[in-house]
Every structure is written in C-alpha cells, then in structure tokens.
Amino acid sequence: MLKHQSELPLSPYSALYDILIPQDDELRRLNELVDFSFVYRELVDNYSLGEGRTAIDLVQMFKYLYLKVRFNLSDRDLVSRAKTDMAMKFFLGLNPEDAVISSSLLTKFRRQHLNNVDLLNILLTKTVQLAIEKGVLTDKTIIVDATHTAARFNQRSAVETLRDGSKLLRKRLYKANPAIKAHLPQKNTLNDLDAEKQYTADLIKTVKAHPEVSAIQGVPEALHNLQEKQEDIQEAGRYSADKDAKVGHKSATTAFFGYKIHLAMTTERIITAAVVTTGEKGDGHFLETLVDQSRANGVTVKNVVGDTAYSGKENLKLAKHHDFQLYSKLHPIISNGYRTPEQMWDFNKDAGMFVCPAGFMAKRVARTGTMPSRNQSRTYYFDVSNCQVCPQRQGCYKPGAKTKTYSVSIKSQEHQEQMAFQATQAFQDTAKLRYRIEAKNAELKTKHGYRQSWSNNIEAMTLQGAITLFYANMERIMKLMGQK
C-alpha cells in the first residue's frame, strides 16, 4: 500500500538542521530547486494504493538512489552513512532522530519497483526544462558521443567473481592488520562453486568476528562489495548470466563486455538526450534519436558536433532534412559503405573494422578490385567459425562456405559539400568543442560510478543511467546558476 509523504511531524531536534546544514549546502539547494513530487506521479502505478503493508514514500526512495550515485556508494554503505549524516537526512525528509531504511529495501526498490517506467527520458526532460527555465541553457549546438559501461558480471564464472571479491577483502585486511592472516579460513583451490561459496561465507563470518579490523578504513567497503556479490549469486544462480550485455570494441585488439550510452549534450555541458544500448551497437545510427529527443525536451538544435562515427551518408541527408549543420569529419568507409537498415552492419571507427548484425567483428581487411575500370573496395573478412553457429546465419552465411566477407566501395570524390565545409575555419573551430563531451563521459565514470553496471540487464543499466544523468545535470545546473 502506498501513502503520499506528508509534512514531517514536529521534532524537538529539527533546529539541528539550521545549525549544521549551511544555506548553500548542495542537498539543501537541490531540495529547494526541484519539486520531487513528479516522482510520485510517474511511479504510483507500480504500487497498490489500498492493499498490503504501507510502503516507504516513493520520493524518499528516489532520493536514496540519487544519493547512491552522488556519493558512489554501495547500498549498505549509503544506508550506514545516512544514519549519521544530517545533510542526507534533511534531503530525505527525515527528522534527525528518525531511522533510515534497510539496505535490502533499497536493493529491492531499484530491482523490482521501477519497471515499465521510462525514467531515463522523464528525468532528462525534467532537468533540461529546468535548465531552460533558469536561463542556463541557451545554446543551439549539441555534441554527440557514446561511452561504454562494463557489465557488472563480466564474462566470468561465479567462482572467479567471488575470488576477486575475496582477494580484495584479504588485501585490505592484511594492510589493516597482518596478524589477521592466521585467523582466516583456508582458501578454496578447486574450481567448484559450492566450495567457493562456503569459503566466502566463512571469510565474511571471520571478518565480522574481528571488530578490531572490520571497521578500519577500506575493510567495510570491501566486505560489503563481497556480500553483494554473494547475494547476487544466490539470487541469479550464475553470476555471469547477463543475457543483455554484449561484446563491444574499443580498438582492433581491445574489447569490453557490457553496454553503451549514447549522449547528446549542449556546450553548457547539460545532457539533453540519451539512449542506452548493448555494447556492440555503433554510434552513428542514433544521431536522429538524439536530435529528436533534444528538440522534444525544448532545445533548439541548429548545430551538431560529433566524431567520424556520425559522418555516414544517411546522417548527412538527415542533417539537411532536419535543418541542422553536422560538424562531423568524413570517414571514407563510414561515409561510403552501404548498410541497409535491416542489416545494421556497423563500422567501428576505433577498431577500423565492420561489425556484423550479430555483433562479431571482422578479423582482417584487404583492398580489392585493382582493375583500372573497376571501383576499388575494402573487403572485410570474418571468422567463419562464428558464422557456422550464428543464430542469424540464414540468408547471411552459405553452409559449407570457407569464408565470410563484407565489401564496401571506395569513392574518394563523394560528399563534395561536406568535404568543402570541413575545410572551413568555422568547421574547425566548432569541431573543437567535442572535447567537452569526452570530459563529461570521464566524469560519469570516475565520479559517479558509471564505469560498471549495477545489475545484470539492460533495464537496470537504463535505471542507472537515468539516476546518474539526473544527478550530473542537476549538479551542472546549480553550478551555472551560482555563476550568474
């Protein structure tokens, strides 16, 4: 059963907030700046209004998630800190003496009660419209890019993942007190999940039994990290079972397993649109979506800045049709390679290779068609062993074939208008703005924990993106307002 949060009851300790929390405190300013009742309106349909136990207020639960991203904490560490942090309690709408929720309730909320809600676009729309209202978003230029997030479960077995967590915990313990080594259980050396689970449980129990080291800086965080991994394995059965994560490529020799988020951002560094996808997706296909979302959120888009991944023929046509100027340097392959929407053959600009619709990347490339009367082509060769077992092989791979290739023509004289435009000083000056979104990507990863996913599916990844981008935008808006 869901109740709407009411005004706080009078408390003899409420004056502590005025004493301890400055008027310019970030969380106090955020409470004054944003009417969080929109969270209730968007999520109320996921709850029963008249049956079951009374649920914690939705606005308060959303604020817990905000704090999780803001301070890059695990569920346990966030709840532990909220018990004594007065600024957090004030932000959450609690009295100083009120109890906080259990960490398991926060975990359940983010896993089970945010389904069927397009929270990513809801929160972005809210922040963009607020930025426009406050006069800190006025530019008509957006910058587009994509960044990757590694799957939390990676491509590892449950045994390997538990061992990584145990290893980190032991390292912190040895640093805190080398003598603790004599009290720890014997490590499991077998590739057996049940044996590793038992060792993990024994290690956690031993650490909790030694409070002289379990509270030393660095140990609680490692302990909570291992506990969350242990719980996830018990719930999912296989810790590596992330059905949505896919392999993407950062270069010809470097890959990652996880997801991508495609972003549009104004030159004021306010994110105006985002799309979360699996890791193998190319960047260029999402330009239209990012422009449309930005405009729907109230941004006037006249210029778009992106890297060579956005210089495909279809995007050049899109720019003309949708009345914006595209500042994307031409790439000879992206611009000339023919890819039908049904096939979705993506060119990975970092690796310099094409990726097939199933997500497999070519292993080598060769120039073909050397006859003077023929156009030359680049032919990309794929590992046929992947094609033989690929679920999309019908109509793509001929049974028994020893090779699988994909060719694109090389026509260096195409796109004369864009080639002339990118030679101008205006193009070169505007294209330099792209570094700003690269800095934003780095900020999301290093400061807000977006380097790794919270959970094991694209819905959870989208939720993480929604909360992370909401915080990043609100932080930027408050900074820009302070500069006015």
HUCORSUL-V201558 format. One record per residue. N is the residue number from 1. RES is the residue in one letter. OMEGA is omega in degrees with one decimal (999 if undefined). BURIAL is I if it has 24 or more other C-alpha atoms within 12 Angstrom, else O. Layout:
# HUCORSUL-V201558
[[N:RES:OMEGA:BURIAL] [N:RES:OMEGA:BURIAL]]
This chain:
# HUCORSUL-V201558
[[1:M:-174.4:O] [2:L:173.9:O] [3:K:176.1:O] [4:H:-179.1:O] [5:Q:178.4:O] [6:S:178.0:O] [7:E:179.6:O] [8:L:174.3:O] [9:P:179.9:O] [10:L:-179.5:O] [11:S:178.2:O] [12:P:-177.1:O] [13:Y:-176.0:O] [14:S:-179.4:O] [15:A:178.5:O] [16:L:-179.7:O] [17:Y:179.3:I] [18:D:-179.3:O] [19:I:-170.0:O] [20:L:-174.1:O] [21:I:-179.1:O] [22:P:179.5:O] [23:Q:-179.8:O] [24:D:177.7:O] [25:D:-175.4:O] [26:E:-177.4:I] [27:L:175.3:I] [28:R:179.6:I] [29:R:-179.5:I] [30:L:177.2:I] [31:N:-179.3:I] [32:E:-173.9:O] [33:L:-172.0:O] [34:V:171.0:I] [35:D:-173.9:O] [36:F:179.3:I] [37:S:177.7:O] [38:F:178.7:O] [39:V:178.5:I] [40:Y:-178.0:I] [41:R:-175.5:O] [42:E:-172.9:I] [43:L:-172.6:I] [44:V:-177.4:I] [45:D:179.3:O] [46:N:-178.0:O] [47:Y:171.8:I] [48:S:-177.7:O] [49:L:-175.5:O] [50:G:-176.9:O] [51:E:175.7:O] [52:G:179.6:O] [53:R:179.1:O] [54:T:-178.0:O] [55:A:172.0:I] [56:I:-177.3:I] [57:D:-176.8:I] [58:L:-179.8:I] [59:V:178.8:I] [60:Q:179.7:I] [61:M:177.1:I] [62:F:-179.6:I] [63:K:173.9:I] [64:Y:179.0:I] [65:L:177.3:I] [66:Y:-179.9:I] [67:L:178.2:I] [68:K:178.3:I] [69:V:-176.3:I] [70:R:-175.9:I] [71:F:175.2:I] [72:N:-176.1:I] [73:L:170.0:I] [74:S:179.3:I] [75:D:-178.5:I] [76:R:-177.2:I] [77:D:177.4:I] [78:L:-178.9:I] [79:V:178.8:I] [80:S:-179.9:I] [81:R:-178.1:I] [82:A:179.0:I] [83:K:-173.5:I] [84:T:-178.0:O] [85:D:-175.7:I] [86:M:178.9:I] [87:A:177.5:I] [88:M:-179.4:I] [89:K:177.4:I] [90:F:179.9:I] [91:F:-178.2:I] [92:L:-178.5:I] [93:G:179.8:I] [94:L:169.1:I] [95:N:-178.3:I] [96:P:-176.8:I] [97:E:-176.9:I] [98:D:175.6:O] [99:A:176.5:O] [100:V:-178.8:I] [101:I:172.1:I] [102:S:-178.5:O] [103:S:179.6:I] [104:S:178.6:O] [105:L:177.0:O] [106:L:177.9:I] [107:T:179.7:I] [108:K:-179.1:O] [109:F:-176.0:I] [110:R:179.9:I] [111:R:-168.0:I] [112:Q:-170.3:O] [113:H:179.3:I] [114:L:178.5:I] [115:N:174.8:O] [116:N:178.1:O] [117:V:179.4:I] [118:D:-173.1:I] [119:L:-179.1:I] [120:L:-179.1:I] [121:N:178.4:I] [122:I:-176.7:I] [123:L:177.6:I] [124:L:178.2:I] [125:T:-179.9:I] [126:K:-176.7:I] [127:T:-179.9:I] [128:V:179.7:I] [129:Q:175.9:I] [130:L:178.9:I] [131:A:177.7:I] [132:I:179.9:I] [133:E:-178.9:O] [134:K:175.7:O] [135:G:-179.7:O] [136:V:175.8:I] [137:L:-176.8:I] [138:T:-174.3:I] [139:D:-179.4:I] [140:K:179.0:I] [141:T:173.5:I] [142:I:177.9:I] [143:I:-177.1:I] [144:V:178.7:I] [145:D:175.7:I] [146:A:175.6:I] [147:T:-174.2:I] [148:H:175.1:I] [149:T:-179.4:I] [150:A:175.1:I] [151:A:-179.9:I] [152:R:-175.5:I] [153:F:178.9:I] [154:N:178.5:I] [155:Q:-176.4:I] [156:R:175.5:O] [157:S:178.3:O] [158:A:-179.7:I] [159:V:-178.9:I] [160:E:-177.8:I] [161:T:177.0:I] [162:L:179.9:I] [163:R:176.9:I] [164:D:179.1:I] [165:G:178.8:I] [166:S:-179.8:I] [167:K:178.2:I] [168:L:179.9:I] [169:L:179.2:I] [170:R:179.7:I] [171:K:178.7:O] [172:R:179.7:I] [173:L:-179.3:I] [174:Y:179.2:O] [175:K:-178.8:O] [176:A:-178.4:I] [177:N:-178.0:O] [178:P:-177.2:O] [179:A:-178.5:O] [180:I:-177.2:I] [181:K:-177.8:O] [182:A:-176.3:O] [183:H:-175.7:O] [184:L:179.2:I] [185:P:179.9:O] [186:Q:-177.4:O] [187:K:175.5:O] [188:N:-179.7:I] [189:T:-179.1:O] [190:L:175.8:O] [191:N:-174.8:O] [192:D:-174.3:O] [193:L:-179.3:I] [194:D:178.7:O] [195:A:179.1:O] [196:E:175.6:I] [197:K:-179.4:I] [198:Q:178.1:I] [199:Y:179.6:I] [200:T:179.5:I] [201:A:179.3:I] [202:D:179.9:O] [203:L:179.5:I] [204:I:179.3:I] [205:K:-179.5:O] [206:T:-179.6:I] [207:V:179.4:I] [208:K:-179.8:O] [209:A:179.0:O] [210:H:-177.5:O] [211:P:-179.3:O] [212:E:177.9:O] [213:V:-174.8:I] [214:S:-179.8:I] [215:A:-179.2:O] [216:I:-175.3:O] [217:Q:178.9:O] [218:G:-178.8:O] [219:V:-179.0:I] [220:P:-179.3:I] [221:E:178.8:I] [222:A:178.4:I] [223:L:-180.0:I] [224:H:177.8:I] [225:N:179.8:I] [226:L:179.3:I] [227:Q:179.4:I] [228:E:176.0:I] [229:K:179.0:I] [230:Q:-179.8:I] [231:E:179.6:O] [232:D:179.4:I] [233:I:179.2:I] [234:Q:-178.6:O] [235:E:-173.2:O] [236:A:-178.8:O] [237:G:177.4:O] [238:R:-176.1:I] [239:Y:-179.4:I] [240:S:-174.3:I] [241:A:172.2:I] [242:D:-172.9:I] [243:K:-174.7:O] [244:D:-176.7:I] [245:A:-179.5:I] [246:K:178.9:I] [247:V:172.9:I] [248:G:-174.6:I] [249:H:174.8:I] [250:K:175.6:I] [251:S:-179.6:O] [252:A:-176.5:O] [253:T:-176.4:O] [254:T:-179.2:O] [255:A:173.7:I] [256:F:179.7:I] [257:F:-178.1:I] [258:G:-170.3:I] [259:Y:173.2:I] [260:K:168.9:I] [261:I:-179.3:I] [262:H:-170.8:I] [263:L:165.5:I] [264:A:-175.4:I] [265:M:176.5:I] [266:T:178.5:I] [267:T:174.5:I] [268:E:179.4:I] [269:R:173.3:I] [270:I:-177.2:I] [271:I:-174.6:I] [272:T:-179.9:I] [273:A:179.7:I] [274:A:175.2:I] [275:V:177.2:I] [276:V:-179.7:I] [277:T:171.9:I] [278:T:-166.6:I] [279:G:-174.3:I] [280:E:-175.7:I] [281:K:175.3:I] [282:G:-175.4:I] [283:D:-167.4:I] [284:G:-176.0:I] [285:H:-172.6:I] [286:F:-179.9:I] [287:L:-177.5:I] [288:E:179.8:I] [289:T:-179.0:I] [290:L:178.4:I] [291:V:-179.1:I] [292:D:179.3:I] [293:Q:179.4:I] [294:S:178.9:I] [295:R:178.4:I] [296:A:179.0:O] [297:N:174.2:I] [298:G:-178.5:I] [299:V:173.4:I] [300:T:-175.8:I] [301:V:176.9:I] [302:K:-179.7:I] [303:N:176.2:I] [304:V:-179.3:I] [305:V:178.5:I] [306:G:178.6:I] [307:D:-173.5:I] [308:T:179.7:I] [309:A:-176.1:I] [310:Y:-173.2:I] [311:S:179.5:I] [312:G:-179.0:I] [313:K:-177.3:I] [314:E:179.1:I] [315:N:175.4:I] [316:L:176.1:I] [317:K:179.4:O] [318:L:-179.3:I] [319:A:178.8:I] [320:K:-175.9:O] [321:H:-176.6:O] [322:H:170.9:O] [323:D:168.7:O] [324:F:-179.4:I] [325:Q:-177.5:I] [326:L:177.5:I] [327:Y:-179.4:I] [328:S:-178.0:I] [329:K:-178.1:I] [330:L:170.7:I] [331:H:-173.6:I] [332:P:-179.0:I] [333:I:180.0:I] [334:I:-174.2:I] [335:S:-173.9:I] [336:N:179.5:I] [337:G:-179.0:I] [338:Y:178.8:I] [339:R:179.6:I] [340:T:178.2:O] [341:P:-179.1:O] [342:E:-176.3:O] [343:Q:179.1:O] [344:M:173.1:O] [345:W:-175.2:I] [346:D:173.2:I] [347:F:178.1:I] [348:N:-173.1:I] [349:K:-178.8:I] [350:D:-180.0:I] [351:A:-177.2:I] [352:G:-177.0:I] [353:M:172.8:I] [354:F:176.5:I] [355:V:-176.3:I] [356:C:-178.9:I] [357:P:179.3:I] [358:A:176.7:I] [359:G:179.3:I] [360:F:-178.2:I] [361:M:178.0:I] [362:A:-177.9:I] [363:K:175.2:I] [364:R:-178.6:I] [365:V:178.4:I] [366:A:176.0:O] [367:R:-177.9:O] [368:T:178.6:O] [369:G:-175.0:O] [370:T:-179.7:O] [371:M:-177.5:O] [372:P:-176.3:O] [373:S:-177.6:O] [374:R:173.0:O] [375:N:175.2:O] [376:Q:179.4:O] [377:S:168.5:I] [378:R:-178.9:I] [379:T:-177.7:I] [380:Y:-175.2:I] [381:Y:-177.7:I] [382:F:178.5:I] [383:D:-173.9:I] [384:V:178.7:I] [385:S:174.5:O] [386:N:-178.5:O] [387:C:-176.0:I] [388:Q:-178.7:O] [389:V:-176.4:O] [390:C:178.7:O] [391:P:179.3:O] [392:Q:-173.5:O] [393:R:-177.5:O] [394:Q:-178.5:O] [395:G:-179.4:O] [396:C:-178.4:I] [397:Y:178.5:I] [398:K:-178.5:O] [399:P:178.9:O] [400:G:-179.8:O] [401:A:-177.2:O] [402:K:179.4:O] [403:T:171.2:O] [404:K:-176.5:I] [405:T:175.1:I] [406:Y:-173.6:I] [407:S:174.6:I] [408:V:-180.0:I] [409:S:176.5:I] [410:I:-179.6:I] [411:K:-170.8:O] [412:S:-176.8:O] [413:Q:-179.9:O] [414:E:172.0:O] [415:H:-176.8:I] [416:Q:-178.9:O] [417:E:-179.1:O] [418:Q:178.2:I] [419:M:178.5:O] [420:A:-178.5:O] [421:F:-177.2:O] [422:Q:175.5:I] [423:A:-177.3:O] [424:T:178.4:O] [425:Q:179.4:O] [426:A:178.2:O] [427:F:-176.4:I] [428:Q:179.9:O] [429:D:-177.8:O] [430:T:-179.2:I] [431:A:-179.9:I] [432:K:-178.8:O] [433:L:-174.0:I] [434:R:-178.6:I] [435:Y:-176.4:O] [436:R:179.7:I] [437:I:174.6:I] [438:E:176.2:I] [439:A:177.8:O] [440:K:177.2:I] [441:N:179.0:I] [442:A:178.1:O] [443:E:-179.8:I] [444:L:-176.5:I] [445:K:-172.6:I] [446:T:-174.5:O] [447:K:-171.0:O] [448:H:173.4:I] [449:G:-177.1:I] [450:Y:178.3:I] [451:R:-177.3:I] [452:Q:-176.8:I] [453:S:177.5:I] [454:W:-170.4:I] [455:S:-165.1:I] [456:N:173.8:I] [457:N:-174.1:I] [458:I:175.9:I] [459:E:177.9:I] [460:A:178.1:I] [461:M:178.4:I] [462:T:175.9:I] [463:L:178.8:I] [464:Q:177.9:I] [465:G:-179.0:I] [466:A:-178.7:I] [467:I:-178.5:I] [468:T:-178.5:I] [469:L:175.8:I] [470:F:178.3:I] [471:Y:-178.1:I] [472:A:179.2:I] [473:N:-179.2:I] [474:M:177.0:I] [475:E:-179.4:I] [476:R:179.5:I] [477:I:-179.8:I] [478:M:177.7:I] [479:K:179.9:O] [480:L:177.5:O] [481:M:177.9:O] [482:G:179.9:O] [483:Q:-177.1:O] [484:K:999:O]]
